[in-house]
């Protein structure tokens, strides 16, 4: 049986954490190249959601896949990346199932990438 945190990550991570953070980003003054890379990275992160099938797969995605994608964005614009990650973490921790789970620390560790 699927745990509450796995279900929350599968159905809320993209819709609530990623999309909400994306919608709140200020693109004013950000070079087109950075926006293009940002859009690519966000799309790649969104596609990872289908792999959220267990606590272990979520940990791997957060520590490896998502962290790598964020590093690529950070190379282009560290401040923009930090703002995005801060928003993602904030929104994820607003989800009760995530905030009270073992995944919380892995969500918070995304800040260390940037």
C-alpha positions as CSV (number, residue, x, y, z in Angstrom):
1,X,0.0,0.0,0.0
2,X,1.2,3.5,-0.9
3,X,2.1,5.7,2.1
4,X,0.6,9.1,2.5
5,X,3.9,10.8,1.9
6,X,4.4,8.9,-1.4
7,X,0.9,9.8,-2.5
8,X,1.4,13.5,-1.5
9,X,4.7,13.7,-3.4
10,X,3.2,12.0,-6.5
11,X,0.1,14.1,-6.6
12,X,1.1,17.4,-5.0
13,X,4.9,17.9,-5.6
14,X,4.5,19.2,-9.1
15,X,1.1,20.8,-8.8
16,X,1.7,22.5,-5.5
17,X,5.4,22.8,-4.9
18,X,6.8,23.2,-8.4
19,X,4.0,25.0,-10.2
20,X,3.2,27.4,-7.4
21,X,6.9,28.3,-7.0
22,X,7.1,28.8,-10.8
23,X,4.1,31.1,-10.9
24,X,5.6,33.2,-8.1
25,X,8.9,33.8,-9.9
26,X,9.8,37.3,-11.0
27,X,11.2,37.1,-14.6
28,X,11.9,40.8,-14.8
29,X,15.4,41.5,-15.9
30,X,16.3,37.8,-16.2
31,X,18.1,37.0,-19.5
32,X,16.2,35.0,-22.0
33,X,18.9,32.3,-21.9
34,X,18.3,31.8,-18.2
35,X,14.6,31.7,-18.6
36,X,15.0,29.0,-21.4
37,X,17.2,26.9,-19.1
38,X,14.9,27.4,-16.2
39,X,11.9,26.3,-18.3
40,X,13.8,23.2,-19.4
41,X,14.9,22.3,-15.9
42,X,11.4,22.8,-14.5
43,X,9.9,20.6,-17.2
44,X,12.5,17.9,-16.5
45,X,11.7,18.0,-12.7
46,X,8.0,17.8,-13.5
47,X,8.6,14.6,-15.5
48,X,10.3,12.9,-12.5
49,X,7.0,12.8,-10.6
50,X,6.0,9.5,-12.2
51,X,9.0,7.9,-10.5
52,X,7.7,8.8,-7.0
53,X,6.7,5.2,-6.2
54,X,8.4,4.7,-2.8
55,X,10.2,6.7,-0.1
56,X,13.5,5.4,-1.5
57,X,12.7,6.5,-5.1
58,X,11.7,9.9,-3.8
59,X,14.9,10.3,-1.8
60,X,16.9,9.3,-4.9
61,X,15.1,11.8,-7.1
62,X,15.6,14.6,-4.6
63,X,19.2,13.9,-3.9
64,X,20.4,13.0,-7.4
65,X,18.1,13.9,-10.3
66,X,16.5,17.1,-9.0
67,X,19.8,18.3,-7.4
68,X,21.7,17.8,-10.7
69,X,19.1,19.7,-12.6
70,X,19.2,22.6,-10.1
71,X,23.0,22.7,-10.3
72,X,22.7,23.2,-14.1
73,X,20.4,26.2,-13.5
74,X,22.6,27.5,-10.7
75,X,25.5,27.8,-13.2
76,X,23.4,30.3,-15.2
77,X,21.9,32.3,-12.4
78,X,22.6,31.4,-8.7
79,X,20.2,34.0,-7.2
80,X,17.3,33.1,-9.5
81,X,17.8,29.4,-8.7
82,X,18.0,30.1,-4.9
83,X,14.7,32.1,-5.1
84,X,13.0,29.2,-7.0
85,X,14.3,26.5,-4.6
86,X,13.3,28.5,-1.5
87,X,9.8,28.8,-2.9
88,X,9.7,25.0,-3.7
89,X,10.8,24.1,-0.2
90,X,8.4,26.5,1.4
91,X,5.4,25.2,-0.5
92,X,6.4,21.5,0.0
93,X,6.6,22.1,3.8
94,X,3.1,23.5,3.7
95,X,1.9,20.0,2.8
96,X,1.2,18.2,6.0
97,X,2.1,14.7,4.8
98,X,5.5,16.0,3.6
99,X,6.3,18.3,6.5
100,X,5.8,15.5,9.0
101,X,7.7,12.9,7.1
102,X,11.2,11.6,6.6
103,X,11.2,13.2,3.2
104,X,11.2,16.6,4.8
105,X,15.0,16.6,5.3
106,X,15.5,15.7,1.7
107,X,13.3,18.6,0.6
108,X,15.2,21.0,2.8
109,X,18.5,19.7,1.5
110,X,17.6,21.1,-1.9
111,X,18.6,24.5,-0.5
112,X,22.2,23.1,-0.1
113,X,22.4,22.6,-3.8
114,X,22.1,26.3,-4.4
